[in-house]
Amino acid sequence: MLVQDRVAPPKPPKSRIRELPPSHRFAVIVTVAAFFFLYKTTDTASLLCFQSQSTQSIQSLTRPQINWNSIQIVSDKASPYASFRTEKWVVVSVTKYPTEELKGLVKIKGWQVLAIGNSLTPKDWDLKGAIFLSLDAQSELNYRILDHLPYDSFVRKSVGYLFAIQHGAKKIYDADDRGEVIDGDLGKHFDVELVGEYARQEPILQYSHENPNRTVVNPYIHFGQRSVWPRGLPLENVGEINHEEYYTEVFGGKQFIQQGISNGLPDVDSVYYFTRKTTFEPFDIRFDEDSPKVALPQGMMVPVNSFNTLYHSSAFWGLMLPVSVSSMASDVIRGYWGQRLLWELGGYVAVYPPTVHRYDRVEAYPFSDEKDLHVNVGRLIKFLLAWRSDKHRFFETILDLSFVMAEQGFWTELDVKFTAAWLQDLLMVGYQQPRLMSLELDRPRATIGHGDRKEFVPRKLPSVHLGVEEIGTVSSEIGNLIRWRKNFGNVVLVMFCNGPVERTALEWRLLYGRVFKTVVILSSRKNSDLYVQEAKLDHIYKRLPKIFDRYSSADGFLFVEDDTVLNYWNLLQADKTKLWTTDKVKESWTTVKPSGNADWYSVQVELVKKIVGTMPVHFQVNYKEATKKSDDTTLTMCSSEVFYVPKRFVSDFTDLVNLVGDMDLHYKVAVPMFFLSMDSPQNFDPVLGSMVYKSEPASLNTSLSLYSAEAPAVHPWSISSEQDFIKLVREMAEGDPLLMELV
């Protein structure tokens, strides 16, 4: 497993490299194709469709009511360690007999190792120098959280945190049994002491807060590995590979959560793990040990894990591991939750150079086990940044956030109850809740002057890029991806799926998400799990104004049906301020003269006449000028599989949709009418005029025979399975060679 030997019921068999089933294998392949080098986006929700949770039904939740003053401090009287107290603790979860790395942790001077067992831990587990709490020993402690913890999960570490606090902890190193501490010294890079004569007093580099839209960073770049990303980083951010233009500084002393970097196998997700392997050889990635630690300002977050992180007492409340999410998501969600709450205390997270070496056991969980992590993390960050509380006590603030997170679907009511139990247990073991300092949160950000800018250029250490070394050719291909993303990074792609969305929606979204700001998937059938919205293709234009409103800051909106492939590298020359349509493609844009008064075409002609008659003068003049060579019984039609509406025409498009109202005007008639009304065809950008377009029904063989990487788009194309996507990616690799490394 990537993080530690976690167990979650039911646990699938561990998958070996190159042995994923086809459905998992392609999900991983296309995920990296889609997200490996994304350019910066201000919309952290671009992984999925990101429908606002507020539009979904919210279950009725009960907010716990706690009399904080009634909680009495209770000392440990049940365990053999009742009289033992020390300030520095290492807490690990164990499911197997002691590892060599864990034996090394026990030898670190001044730190007490506390091993937490679960139902899979050997009954005779023992390690000299470590305190071991079996399930039976845990049950004797009478903590409230025991009623909410699964028996076979690493999240039982929460018991260990409380035990350590009850026995005098001032620092807790959250660890796993796979990390070998470098030089056997946790103080080599971590700031174990924040005050006193042993505290380091020098200022700490801090990421710049100049861009308020930058909400999350990849710290691995700072430490020399720009093509590696940590588990929990939103996948739409993995392509932000440039180092910082400059940093600022912050005084030390409030870095209450300290995240360490790991050499060997760093904390990466299954997407990275599976797609960077070319052999069964284990990862051995190295980071720059000489890079300075770096802090996160308010408004900016970083993934935090549970196997190489130092918590100071002011942040002990943030050790709670959620129980209603998957084991692969628990510590990541905890980390973002904790960072947001840390701002209420004036504290911050800092990331430190390599402190451990973790050995890769060449095993990982499949992508599907990280679903709730990848689906929700971008939206979670966005939510946390906007969240505010009016509570006056810190523990009430924590409970308030946990309650709202359950309302928003980031975890369930089980974690609301768990939070209440956790906070009461903290008080019971003698922890004193910190005082709020949240007045700083909404203050205007300080202007960064020239003298405040601190330069540090990270080293570029050898890395693995999609199984090949980063030679000049690959660097050039990466540059192409960045250029495409820079050009279309603020364009929203709206796709209508005619095919089975349960097999194709995620792949389409991931494939195009590497270029476009957001990919919105529509289908005739809603699929909440895949964030697919329901819409009728015949009236698809009526759905677009709502999408325009949701992404009001977008440069434009590109619509495409799933039977048409976009060769995005050939769209760079198009003018994003103009309308794009297929008016130059004779097979797509046609005129029809109805044969009778009662056929479908005649009905559509009458609807067009009625709508044109109600148009404001500028629309009506444009339309009649464009159609003056045809009589009013001729119907202009467009297949409309692909078209683009720039931001400056969004309001016009919406006005025209409103003119249609409830009338049954087909989209193949409405779209060309709209385009001819909004602007003169001579002003349309001709980019789609050279697309490959055949009118015969789509089949994979047909598509393969007509595909051209030189065209801006190709129609038709048939996609109904993951294997179809593999074939498509192979074809598209002619224009985007990086894709070829994935198949």
C-alpha positions in Angstrom: 0.0 0.0 0.0 1.2 3.5 -0.7 0.8 5.2 2.6 1.0 2.4 5.2 -0.5 -1.0 5.7 -4.0 0.3 6.0 -7.0 -2.0 6.1 -10.5 -1.0 5.2 -13.4 -3.3 5.1 -13.7 -5.0 2.7 -10.1 -4.9 1.5 -9.4 -5.9 -2.1 -6.4 -8.1 -2.9 -3.3 -6.1 -3.4 -2.5 -5.5 -7.1 0.9 -6.0 -8.6 2.4 -3.7 -11.1 1.2 -4.3 -14.7 -1.5 -6.7 -13.3 -4.4 -4.3 -13.1 -7.6 -5.4 -14.6 -8.4 -3.5 -17.9 -10.9 -1.2 -16.4 -8.5 0.0 -13.7 -5.6 0.0 -16.0 -7.1 2.4 -18.5 -8.5 4.6 -15.8 -4.9 5.1 -14.6 -3.5 5.5 -18.1 -5.9 8.2 -19.1 -5.7 9.9 -15.7 -2.0 10.6 -16.3 -2.7 11.5 -19.9 -5.2 14.0 -18.6 -3.4 15.5 -15.6 0.3 15.0 -15.7 1.1 18.5 -16.9 -1.9 20.7 -16.4 -1.3 24.5 -16.4 -2.5 26.6 -13.5 -6.2 27.0 -13.2 -8.3 29.2 -10.9 -11.0 26.5 -10.8 -9.9 23.8 -8.4 -13.0 21.8 -9.3 -12.0 20.9 -12.8 -11.4 17.2 -12.2 -15.0 16.3 -12.5 -18.1 18.2 -13.5 -18.1 19.8 -10.0 -21.8 20.4 -9.7 -22.3 22.5 -6.6 -23.2 20.3 -3.6 -25.8 22.9 -2.6 -27.9 21.8 -5.6 -28.0 18.3 -4.2 -30.3 17.1 -1.5 -28.8 17.5 1.9 -29.6 15.0 4.5 -31.0 16.1 7.8 -28.2 16.0 10.4 -28.2 16.5 14.2 -25.7 18.8 15.6 -24.2 17.5 18.9 -24.7 19.6 21.9 -21.9 19.4 24.4 -21.5 20.9 27.9 -17.8 21.5 27.8 -17.6 22.6 31.5 -19.0 19.2 32.6 -16.0 17.2 31.3 -13.6 16.1 34.0 -10.0 15.3 33.5 -9.4 11.5 34.0 -6.0 10.0 34.4 -4.9 6.6 33.1 -5.5 4.1 35.8 -6.1 0.9 33.7 -2.9 0.5 31.7 0.5 -0.7 32.9 1.9 2.7 31.9 -0.4 4.7 34.2 2.6 6.5 35.8 4.7 6.9 32.7 5.0 10.4 31.2 7.2 11.9 28.5 7.0 14.8 26.0 8.0 13.3 22.7 6.0 10.4 21.1 6.1 8.5 17.9 2.7 7.0 17.0 2.4 4.2 14.5 -0.2 1.7 13.4 0.9 -2.0 13.1 -0.7 -4.9 11.3 2.4 -7.1 11.0 5.3 -8.1 13.1 7.9 -5.3 13.8 9.7 -4.1 10.7 13.4 -3.1 10.6 12.3 0.5 10.2 10.2 0.3 13.3 13.0 -1.2 15.2 15.0 1.8 14.2 12.4 4.2 15.4 12.6 2.7 18.9 16.3 3.6 19.0 15.7 7.3 18.4 16.9 9.0 21.6 14.3 10.9 23.5 11.3 9.6 21.6 8.8 7.0 22.9 7.3 4.7 20.2 3.6 3.9 20.7 2.3 1.1 18.4 -1.4 0.8 17.9 -2.8 -2.6 17.0 -6.0 -3.6 15.2 -7.9 -6.8 14.5 -5.2 -8.0 12.0 -2.2 -7.4 14.3 -0.6 -10.6 15.5 -1.7 -11.4 19.1 1.9 -11.9 20.2 3.2 -8.6 18.7 6.0 -7.3 20.8 9.0 -4.9 20.4 11.3 -4.0 23.2 11.3 -0.3 23.9 7.8 0.3 22.4 4.5 0.6 24.1 1.9 -1.7 22.3 -1.8 -1.2 22.7 -3.8 -4.2 21.5 -7.5 -4.0 20.9 -8.1 -5.3 24.4 -5.8 -2.7 25.9 -7.4 0.0 24.0 -10.9 -1.0 25.2 -9.7 -0.5 28.8 -9.0 3.2 28.2 -12.7 4.2 28.1 -12.2 6.8 25.4 -15.5 8.0 23.8 -14.0 7.6 20.3 -13.8 3.8 20.8 -17.5 3.6 20.0 -16.9 4.9 16.5 -13.7 3.3 15.4 -13.5 0.3 13.0 -11.6 -2.7 14.3 -9.4 -3.3 11.3 -8.2 0.1 10.2 -5.2 2.3 10.8 -7.5 5.1 11.9 -7.3 3.5 15.3 -4.2 5.6 15.7 -6.6 8.2 17.1 -6.5 6.1 20.3 -2.7 6.4 20.3 -2.8 10.2 20.0 -5.1 10.5 23.1 -2.9 8.0 25.0 0.2 10.0 24.3 -1.5 13.3 25.3 -2.7 11.7 28.5 0.9 10.7 29.2 2.5 14.1 28.8 2.9 14.5 25.1 4.0 17.9 23.8 5.1 16.7 20.4 3.7 13.8 18.4 5.5 12.4 15.4 2.8 10.7 13.2 4.7 7.8 11.5 4.3 4.5 9.8 6.5 1.3 10.2 8.0 1.7 6.7 10.0 4.9 7.2 13.6 4.8 8.2 14.5 8.2 9.8 17.5 9.7 8.1 20.6 9.6 10.4 18.2 8.5 13.2 17.6 12.1 14.1 14.1 13.7 13.9 15.6 17.0 14.9 17.9 17.2 11.9 15.3 18.9 9.8 12.1 19.2 11.9 11.7 22.0 14.3 11.1 19.9 17.4 11.4 23.0 19.6 9.5 26.1 18.8 10.4 28.1 21.9 13.3 28.2 24.3 17.0 28.1 23.8 16.9 25.1 21.4 14.4 26.7 19.1 15.6 27.8 15.6 14.8 31.5 15.4 15.6 32.2 11.7 12.8 33.3 9.4 11.2 30.7 7.2 10.7 30.9 3.4 7.0 31.2 2.6 5.1 30.7 -0.6 3.9 34.0 -2.0 0.3 35.0 -1.4 0.3 37.5 -4.3 -2.1 35.3 -6.4 -5.3 34.9 -4.4 -6.6 32.3 -6.8 -3.7 30.0 -6.0 -5.1 27.7 -3.3 -2.9 24.6 -3.3 0.8 23.9 -4.1 2.9 20.9 -4.9 5.8 21.0 -2.4 7.8 18.4 -4.2 8.9 21.0 -6.8 10.5 23.1 -4.0 12.6 20.0 -3.1 13.8 19.3 -6.6 11.2 16.9 -8.1 8.9 18.8 -10.4 7.3 15.8 -12.1 6.3 14.1 -8.9 3.1 15.0 -7.0 1.9 14.1 -3.5 -1.2 12.0 -2.8 -4.0 14.4 -2.1 -3.0 17.1 -4.6 -6.0 17.8 -6.9 -5.1 16.1 -10.1 -5.9 19.3 -12.1 -2.9 20.9 -10.3 -0.3 18.3 -11.0 1.0 20.1 -14.1 1.9 23.3 -12.3 5.6 22.4 -12.6 7.3 25.8 -12.6 9.3 26.8 -9.6 8.3 29.9 -7.6 9.1 33.2 -9.1 9.9 34.4 -5.6 9.0 33.6 -1.9 8.3 35.8 1.1 9.3 35.1 4.7 7.5 34.4 8.0 8.7 34.3 11.5 9.1 30.8 13.0 7.4 29.6 16.1 3.9 28.8 14.8 4.6 26.0 12.4 2.5 23.8 14.6 2.1 21.1 11.8 5.4 20.1 10.1 5.1 17.9 7.0 8.3 15.9 6.2 9.3 14.7 2.7 10.2 11.1 2.1 13.0 9.7 -0.1 12.6 6.4 -1.8 8.9 6.0 -2.1 7.4 9.4 -1.3 3.7 9.9 -0.6 2.2 9.5 -4.1 -1.2 8.3 -5.2 -1.9 5.2 -7.2 -2.2 7.3 -10.4 1.5 8.2 -10.1 2.5 4.9 -8.8 1.1 2.7 -11.6 1.9 5.0 -14.5 5.6 5.6 -13.6 6.5 2.0 -13.5 8.3 0.3 -16.5 9.6 -2.7 -14.5 9.1 -4.4 -11.2 12.0 -2.4 -9.7 11.0 -0.3 -6.7 10.9 3.5 -6.7 13.9 5.2 -5.3 13.1 8.9 -5.7 15.4 11.4 -4.1 14.7 15.0 -3.0 17.1 17.8 -2.3 18.1 17.6 1.4 19.6 21.0 1.2 16.4 22.8 0.2 15.1 25.1 3.0 11.9 24.4 4.7 8.9 26.3 3.3 5.7 27.6 5.0 2.2 28.0 3.7 0.4 31.4 4.1 -3.2 31.7 5.0 -5.3 30.9 1.9 -2.9 28.3 0.5 -2.8 24.6 1.3 -0.7 21.5 0.8 -1.4 17.8 1.2 -0.5 16.5 4.7 -0.2 12.7 5.4 -0.1 10.5 8.5 3.3 8.8 8.2 5.9 11.6 8.3 4.4 14.6 10.1 5.3 16.3 13.4 2.4 17.8 15.4 3.0 20.3 18.2 0.6 20.5 21.1 -1.1 23.6 19.7 -2.3 21.4 16.8 -3.0 18.1 18.7 -6.8 18.6 18.0 -5.9 18.2 14.3 -4.7 14.6 14.7 -8.2 13.2 14.5 -8.5 10.7 11.6 -12.0 10.7 9.9 -13.7 7.3 10.0 -16.4 7.6 7.3 -14.1 8.1 4.3 -11.8 5.5 2.8 -8.4 4.8 4.4 -6.6 6.3 1.4 -8.5 9.6 2.0 -8.6 9.8 5.7 -5.3 11.5 6.5 -5.5 13.8 3.4 -8.9 15.1 4.4 -7.7 15.4 7.9 -4.8 17.5 6.7 -6.9 20.0 4.7 -9.4 20.2 7.6 -6.7 20.8 10.1 -4.9 23.4 8.0 -8.1 25.5 7.7 -8.7 25.3 11.4 -5.0 26.1 12.1 -5.6 29.6 10.6 -8.1 30.3 13.3 -5.1 30.1 15.7 -2.7 32.1 13.7 -0.7 28.9 13.0 0.5 27.4 9.7 1.9 24.3 8.1 5.5 24.1 7.0 7.1 21.4 4.7 10.6 20.1 5.6 13.4 18.4 3.6 13.6 14.6 3.6 13.4 13.2 7.0 12.8 9.5 6.2 13.5 6.9 3.6 10.6 4.7 2.7 11.3 1.5 0.9 8.9 0.6 -2.0 7.5 -2.8 -1.6 6.2 -2.8 -5.2 2.5 -2.9 -4.2 -0.3 -0.4 -4.4 -4.0 -0.1 -4.2 -6.0 0.5 -7.5 -7.2 3.9 -8.5 -10.8 3.0 -7.5 -9.8 2.8 -3.8 -8.9 6.5 -4.0 -12.2 7.6 -5.6 -13.5 9.7 -2.8 -10.1 11.4 -2.6 -9.9 12.3 -6.3 -13.5 13.2 -6.6 -13.8 15.6 -3.7 -10.4 17.0 -2.8 -10.6 20.0 -5.2 -14.1 20.9 -4.1 -13.0 20.4 -0.5 -10.2 23.0 -0.8 -12.5 25.5 -2.4 -15.1 25.0 0.3 -12.6 25.3 3.2 -11.2 28.6 1.8 -14.7 30.1 1.8 -15.9 28.7 5.1 -16.3 31.0 8.1 -17.5 30.4 11.6 -19.1 32.7 14.1 -18.3 30.5 17.2 -16.3 32.0 20.1 -14.6 28.9 21.4 -12.2 26.9 19.3 -13.7 23.5 20.0 -17.1 24.9 19.0 -15.5 26.1 15.8 -14.1 22.6 15.1 -17.4 21.0 15.6 -19.1 23.7 13.4 -16.7 22.9 10.5 -17.2 19.1 10.9 -20.9 19.5 10.9 -20.9 21.7 7.7 -18.5 19.2 6.0 -21.1 16.5 6.7 -23.8 18.7 5.2 -21.7 19.2 2.1 -21.0 15.5 1.7 -17.2 15.5 2.4 -17.8 13.0 5.2 -20.9 11.6 7.0 -22.7 12.2 10.2 -20.6 9.5 11.7 -17.6 11.9 11.6 -19.7 14.6 13.2 -20.3 12.3 16.2 -16.7 11.2 16.1 -15.5 14.8 16.2 -17.7 15.4 19.3 -16.3 12.3 21.0 -12.8 13.3 20.0 -13.0 16.8 21.4 -14.5 15.6 24.7 -11.8 12.9 25.0 -9.1 15.6 24.4 -10.5 17.5 27.4 -10.8 14.3 29.4 -7.1 13.5 28.9 -6.0 16.9 30.1 -5.7 18.8 26.8 -6.4 22.6 26.9 -8.1 24.0 23.9 -6.3 26.9 22.2 -7.6 30.4 22.0 -9.1 31.7 18.7 -7.2 34.3 16.8 -9.4 34.4 13.6 -9.6 38.2 13.3 -6.7 37.9 10.9 -8.5 35.8 8.3 -10.4 38.5 6.4 -7.9 41.2 6.7 -6.6 42.6 3.3 -3.5 40.8 2.3 -0.3 42.8 2.7 1.3 44.2 -0.4 4.5 42.4 -1.3 7.2 44.9 -1.8 10.4 44.4 -3.8 12.4 44.0 -0.6 10.0 41.3 0.7 10.8 39.0 -2.2 13.2 36.2 -1.4 14.6 34.1 -4.2 15.3 30.4 -4.1 15.7 28.3 -7.3 15.1 24.6 -6.6 17.5 22.1 -8.0 16.1 19.9 -10.8 16.9 16.4 -9.7 16.8 13.3 -12.0 13.2 12.1 -12.2 11.1 9.7 -14.2 8.6 11.1 -16.7 6.0 8.5 -17.9 8.7 5.8 -17.9 11.3 7.7 -19.9 14.0 10.1 -18.9 13.4 13.8 -19.3 15.5 14.4 -22.4 15.2 17.4 -24.7 12.5 15.8 -26.8 10.3 15.1 -23.8 10.9 18.6 -22.4 9.7 20.0 -25.7 6.6 17.9 -25.6 5.9 19.1 -22.0 6.3 22.6 -23.3 3.6 21.9 -25.9 1.2 20.7 -23.2 1.9 23.9 -21.2 1.3 26.0 -24.3 -2.0 24.3 -25.0 -3.1 24.6 -21.4 -2.1 28.3 -21.4 -4.2 28.9 -24.5 -7.3 26.9 -23.5 -6.9 26.8 -19.7 -9.8 29.2 -19.2 -12.1 27.6 -21.7 -14.9 25.3 -20.5 -15.5 22.2 -22.5 -19.1 21.0 -22.6 -19.5 17.5 -23.8 -22.7 15.5 -24.5 -22.2 11.8 -24.2 -24.5 9.6 -26.3 -22.5 6.5 -25.3 -22.6 4.7 -21.9 -21.4 7.3 -19.4 -20.5 4.7 -16.8 -17.8 3.5 -19.2 -16.8 6.7 -20.9 -17.5 9.9 -18.9 -14.5 9.7 -16.6 -12.1 9.0 -19.5 -13.4 11.9 -21.6 -13.2 14.2 -18.6 -9.7 13.2 -17.8 -8.5 13.2 -21.4 -9.7 16.7 -22.2 -9.1 18.0 -18.6 -5.4 18.3 -19.3 -6.2 21.2 -21.7 -9.4 22.8 -20.7 -10.3 24.6 -17.5 -13.3 22.5 -16.8 -15.0 19.6 -18.5 -18.7 19.4 -18.0 -20.4 16.1 -19.0 -24.0 16.0 -20.0 -26.1 13.0 -20.9 -29.7 11.9 -21.4 -29.3 10.1 -18.0 -28.0 11.6 -14.9 -25.1 9.9 -13.0 -24.4 11.5 -9.7 -21.4 9.2 -8.9 -19.7 10.5 -12.1 -21.1 14.0 -11.8 -22.9 13.7 -15.1 -25.8 16.1 -15.5 -29.0 15.3 -17.3 -29.9 17.1 -20.5 -31.8 16.5 -23.7 -29.7 16.6 -26.8 -32.6 17.8 -29.0 -32.7 21.0 -26.8 -29.1 21.0 -25.6 -28.8 24.8 -26.3 -31.3 25.4 -23.5 -28.9 23.9 -21.0 -26.0 26.0 -21.9 -27.0 29.3 -20.2 -26.9 27.7 -16.8 -23.4 26.5 -17.5 -22.4 30.0 -18.7 -23.6 31.4 -15.4 -21.7 28.8 -13.3 -18.4 29.5 -15.1 -18.9 33.2 -15.6 -15.2 34.0 -15.6 -14.4 31.6 -18.5 -13.0 32.9 -21.8 -15.5 30.8 -23.7 -17.4 27.6 -24.1 -16.6 24.8 -26.5 -19.4 22.3 -27.1 -18.7 18.8 -28.5 -20.5 15.6 -28.8 -18.7 12.4 -27.9 -18.9 11.2 -31.6 -16.4 13.9 -32.5 -12.7 14.0 -31.5 -10.9 17.3 -30.8 -7.3 17.6 -31.9 -6.6 20.4 -29.5 -3.1 21.0 -30.8 -4.7 22.3 -34.1 -7.0 24.8 -32.4 -4.2 27.1 -31.2 -4.5 29.4 -34.3 -8.2 30.0 -33.7 -9.4 33.3 -32.4 -11.0 32.7 -29.0 -13.0 36.0 -29.3 -14.9 34.8 -32.4 -17.6 32.2 -33.0 -16.5 28.8 -34.3 -18.9 26.5 -36.1 -18.9 24.2 -39.1 -20.5 26.5 -41.6 -17.6 25.8 -44.0 -18.2 22.0 -43.8 -20.8 21.2 -46.4 -21.6 17.8 -44.9 -22.5 19.5 -41.6 -24.0 22.9 -42.6 -26.9 22.4 -45.0 -30.1 24.0 -46.2 -33.3 22.1 -46.6 -36.5 23.1 -48.4 -39.6 21.4 -46.9 -41.6 19.2 -49.2 -44.9 19.8 -47.6 -46.8 21.8 -45.0 -47.1 19.1 -42.3 -43.6 17.5 -42.2 -41.1 18.1 -39.5 -39.1 20.5 -41.5 -42.1 22.7 -42.2 -42.8 22.9 -38.5 -39.3 23.9 -37.8 -39.5 26.6 -40.5 -42.5 28.1 -38.9 -40.9 28.2 -35.5 -37.8 30.0 -37.0 -40.1 32.6 -38.6 -41.9 33.2 -35.3 -38.7 33.6 -33.4 -37.0 35.8 -35.9 -40.1 38.0 -35.9 -39.6 38.6 -32.1 -35.8 39.3 -32.3 -34.3 42.6 -31.4 -33.2 44.6 -34.4 -29.5 43.7 -34.3 -30.3 40.0 -34.2 -32.9 40.2 -36.9 -30.8 42.3 -39.2 -27.8 39.9 -38.9 -30.0 36.8 -39.5 -31.8 38.2 -42.5 -28.6 39.5 -44.1 -27.0 36.1 -43.7 -30.1 34.3 -45.3 -31.0 36.8 -47.9 -30.1 34.5 -50.7 -32.7 32.0 -49.5 -36.5 32.4 -49.2 -38.2 32.2 -45.9 -39.3 28.6 -46.5 -35.7 27.4 -46.6 -34.3 25.9 -43.4 -30.7 26.3 -42.4 -29.4 23.3 -40.5 -26.2 22.3 -38.8 -25.2 19.0 -37.3 -23.8 21.0 -34.4 -21.5 18.3 -33.0 -19.0 21.0 -32.3 -19.2 24.8 -31.9 -17.6 27.5 -29.7 -19.2 30.5 -28.0 -16.7 33.2 -26.7 -17.4 35.2 -23.6 -18.4 38.3 -25.5 -21.3 36.4 -27.2 -22.5 34.5 -24.1 -25.2 37.1 -23.2 -26.4 37.1 -26.9 -26.7 33.4 -26.9 -28.6 33.5 -23.6 -31.0 36.1 -25.0 -31.7 34.0 -28.0 -32.4 30.9 -25.9 -34.9 33.0 -24.0 -36.6 34.0 -27.2 -37.1 30.3 -28.0 -38.7 29.7 -24.6 -40.8 26.5 -24.5 -40.9 26.1 -28.3 -39.8 22.7 -29.6 -37.0 24.1 -31.8 -34.5 21.4 -32.5 -30.9 22.1 -31.7 -29.7 21.4 -35.2 -32.0 24.3 -36.3 -31.5 26.5 -33.3 -27.7 26.6 -33.2 -27.2 27.8 -36.8 -30.0 30.4 -36.3 -28.3 31.6 -33.2 -24.9 31.9 -34.9 -26.3 33.7 -37.9 -28.1 36.1 -35.6 -25.2 36.9 -33.3 -22.7 37.7 -36.0 -22.0 37.7 -39.8 -20.6 34.3 -41.1 -17.7 36.2 -42.6 -16.6 37.0 -39.0 -16.7 33.4 -37.8 -13.3 31.9 -37.2 -12.7 29.2 -39.9 -10.8 26.8 -37.7 -13.4 24.0 -37.9 -13.7 24.4 -41.7 -10.9 21.8 -42.3 -12.2 19.2 -39.9 -12.6 15.6 -41.1 -16.3 15.1 -41.5 -18.2 12.0 -42.8 -21.9 11.6 -42.6 -21.9 7.8 -42.3 -22.7 6.1 -38.9 -19.7 5.9 -36.5 -17.8 2.6 -36.1 -14.4 2.1 -34.7 -13.0 0.8 -38.1 -14.5 3.8 -39.9 -13.0 6.2 -37.3 -9.6 4.7 -37.6 -9.6 4.9 -41.3 -10.5 8.6 -41.5 -8.5 9.9 -38.5 -6.0 12.6 -39.2 -3.8 14.4 -36.6 -3.6 17.4 -39.0 -7.3 18.1 -38.7 -8.8 20.3 -35.9 -11.5 17.7 -35.3 -12.6 14.3 -36.6 -16.2 13.1 -37.0 -17.5 10.4 -36.6 -15.8 8.5 -33.8 -17.3 5.6 -31.8 -16.3 5.2 -28.1 -18.2 2.7 -25.9 -15.5 1.1 -23.7 -12.0 1.6 -22.2 -10.5 -0.4 -25.0 -11.9 2.1 -27.5 -10.2 4.9 -25.6 -6.9 3.1 -25.8 -7.2 3.0 -29.5 -8.1 6.6 -29.6 -5.2 7.6 -27.4 -2.8 5.8 -29.8 -4.2 7.7 -32.7 -4.0 11.1 -30.9 -0.4 10.4 -29.9 0.6 11.4 -33.4 -0.3 15.0 -32.4 0.5 14.6 -28.7 3.4 12.2 -28.4 3.4 12.1 -24.6 0.3 10.0 -24.9 2.3 7.3 -26.6 4.2 6.5 -23.5 0.9 5.4 -21.9 -0.1 2.5 -24.2 
